[in-house]
Amino acid sequence: QAQLVESGGGLVQTGGSLRLSCVASGSFCSIFTIGWYRQAPGKQRELVASITGSGGGSTDSDDAVKGRFTISRDNAKKMVYLQMNSLQPEDTATYYCNRAQTTNYYPWGQGTQVTVSS
């Protein structure tokens, strides 16, 4: 089983930027599609961006973050990143990384909190 640790969150003003990192250890498979998810208080966890593990790393993102968030990965380092620009208060949430395009998730990490002040 892989273990996932997210970091890079913080408090930023509207319009600011953050770069989130996710480092994996254990049995992390580089061919799996990985996504960044977020969960705001009182809401369900949602997938905001994903990147495939092969074929050059094709990406996809939710319409709410398209053009503002960029996902990338470094398989050699077992790292996945989320560059977040033009942050808005509605982006406030706890952010997690995990497998995408499957329900066979790795154990969820603790996530990293992103708070955007207006």
N, C-alpha and C positions, 0 to 999 in steps of 0.2 A: 504494500500500500504506500502511496505517495503521501507526503505531508506537505502542506502548502502554508506559506507564511507571507502575508501581505504587509506592505509598509508604504510610507510616503504620503499618507493623508495629513490633514491639518486644517487650520482655519485660514480662509482667504476671503478677500473682498470680491464682490461681483466684478466679473471681467478678468479675474486672475487666472493663474495656471498652477497646476500640480502635475507631478509625474508619479504614478503609483508603480510599485514593483511587487512582483510575486516570485518567490524563490521556492523551488520544489526540491525535496529530498526523498530518498527511498525509491520505490519502483515507479518513477515518473516516465511515462512513455512519450517520446517526442513526436510520435505520429498522430497523437490524439489532438483533436480540435480543442482549444482552450478558450474560455471566455472570461470576461469580467462581468460580474453581477453587482447589483446594488439593492439595498433594502432600506427604505426610509421608515421612520416610526409609523406603525399602524398600517403599513403596506406590505404587499407580497414582494418577495425577492424577484428581480427582473434582470434579464440578460441585456447588457448594453452594447457589448462588442465581442466579437469572436475572431479567432484566427486559426486556420488549419495548420496541421503539423507537417504537411508535405506539399510538394508542388509549388514551392515558392511562398507559402504562407498567405493564402487568400484570406481577406478580411471581410467582415460584415459588421454593420452597426445599426442600432435602433435609430429610427428617424429623429428621436428627441436629441440625439448627440451627434448625428451625422454632420461632418464638417467641423466639429469642435474636438472630438475625441479620436485618438489614433492608437490602435493596439499594435503591438509588435512582440516578437519573441526572439530569444537567443537559446536555441536548443542545446548548444554546447555547455552553456552555463545553467541550463534548466531555469531560465528566467522568462517571465512574461511581463510586459510593461503596458501601462495605459497613460498616454499623454493627454492631459485634459486642459483645454484652452477655453477662453471665454466662458468661464464658469458662471453659473446662475444659481440663485437660491434654491431652485427646484432640483439642483444636482446634489443637494445635501442628503447624505445617506452613508451607511456603512458599505464599503466596497469589498467584494470577495473575488477571488479567482477560482476556477474549477473547470472541469471538463464541460464541453458544450456538445450539442447535437446528440445527446444521450441522457439517460436517467441513471446511468451507472457512475455516479459521482465519486470522486475521492472524498475522504472525510473533509468537511468544511473547516477552514481555518477560522481565526478570530476576526478577520477582516481589518480594515483600516478606515477610520472615520474621516469623512470629508464634510466640512461645514463651510458654507458660502454665506457670508453676511451681505445684507443689502445696503 
